[in-house]
Amino acid sequence: MDQEVLTVAQVAKYLQISEMTTYKLVQQGKIPAFKIGRHWRVKKEDLAEFIEKRKKGERI
């Protein structure tokens, strides 16, 4: 993951979950994201923070 900003597809691939699940998590605000036009984007540092919280046992 070199980019600072990732697409939903890139996040899904990285987390090894479906794009549909990733969209749901993004739309529910569970994965921090923002929209550019009609497209969701996730900052790499926000994704890293999301992963760390999961590792510490916080529920989604």
Sequence and secondary structure as in RCSB ss.txt:
>XXXX:A:sequence
MDQEVLTVAQVAKYLQISEMTTYKLVQQGKIPAFKIGRHWRVKKEDLAEFIEKRKKGERI
>XXXX:A:secstr
   SEEEHHHHHHHHTS HHHHHHHHHTTSS  EEETTEEEEEHHHHHHHHHHHHTT   
